[in-house]
Amino acid sequence: MKLIGKTLWTSLLLVGIAVVQNGGSESEVLRLHLAEAEAAAKSAPASDYANHPAKDAISHGLQKGYLWKYPDGKFHPEQTVTQSQFVASLVAIRQVSEKEPVPALTAGHWAKDIYERAQKAGILANVPVNPNKLLTKEEAALLVFNAWKPFRGEKNPNLSNTGALITWGWMKAAPSGQPKFREDLPVLRGDAAEILRYLWTDKWQFEQGEELADDFHGSLKIQNGRIAGKVPKGNANFKIRAIFFTKANGREGFINNQSFNLSLDNIEYLSFTVISNINSADAGIYQYTKLPELDRKKTTQKFY
């Protein structure tokens, strides 16, 4: 069985959400077998999204387990995404396991488990709980910023949620001839797939960047007034740099797989960066400003 643990349970729950929203009963959800959930979560032939502009994003989400098909085997990319579907995808990407009560949902409610996880992760902040609600761009953008606050902080306070997410590049602007930041437009399931792929990729890059930063940090040695270490080799997905800034406003840099051994006499501070070669996003920025102490501060780019 390919789907195990949290992924399998999430898949079962998401299929249950689809069943209830299509008129099934809660008891039908409970009767779903694990094999049926696994089959529904698999990335089967593209069918109704084969020629859709979001085909790649949909396929990616199905493969990674944060999107799912309906029990009829179709994805329905032109349907408006519901709050519960979008919330469930955010919970799956964040891999939230802990829970916090959601009083708005009664005991036994089909969406209670996923919403309690979302509540614990802060995803539901300032969000009226309504699992069957069809989302607008403004409502979806609020959920995104709530979910991503631990990674990239607060949104630009001078823009709406829609405007801020469009400006960041994770949501499409309104069609030509309409206000660019129009907030009331629906978010279709195909649109949601593209937004969610940005989030999954950002989180994956952060995780890779953190591993590379830890490797670099572990290599650093201070001895006899010198600092030695090695930039991790990494792979083709990332450009990795260690840049030493001197007291004379100069700099000396090292990239993937390069070693260094420098005198600390003229060094002001050290910057370590991991930049994605996929989308040029930062996957990790760390500053060492208290040399020869090897204290580091993470200064990854924020939304605002």
HELIX and SHEET records of a PDB file:
HELIX    1   1 GLY A    5  GLN A   21  1                                  17    
HELIX    2   2 GLU A   26  LEU A   30  1                                   5    
HELIX    3   3 LEU A   34  ALA A   41  1                                   8    
HELIX    4   4 SER A   47  TYR A   49  5                                   3    
HELIX    5   5 LYS A   55  LYS A   64  1                                  10    
HELIX    6   6 GLN A   83  ARG A   94  1                                  12    
HELIX    7   7 LYS A  112  LYS A  120  1                                   9    
HELIX    8   8 LYS A  137  ARG A  152  1                                  16    
HELIX    9   9 ASN A  161  TRP A  168  1                                   8    
HELIX   10  10 ARG A  189  SER A  219  1                                  31    
SHEET    1   A 3 LYS A 221  GLN A 223  0                                        
SHEET    2   A 3 ARG A 226  LYS A 230 -1                                        
SHEET    3   A 3 SER A 259  SER A 263 -1                                        
SHEET    1   B 5 ARG A 251  ILE A 255  0                                        
SHEET    2   B 5 PHE A 238  THR A 246 -1                                        
SHEET    3   B 5 ILE A 267  SER A 276 -1                                        
SHEET    4   B 5 ASP A 282  TYR A 288 -1                                        
SHEET    5   B 5 LYS A 297  LYS A 298 -1                                        
END                                                                             
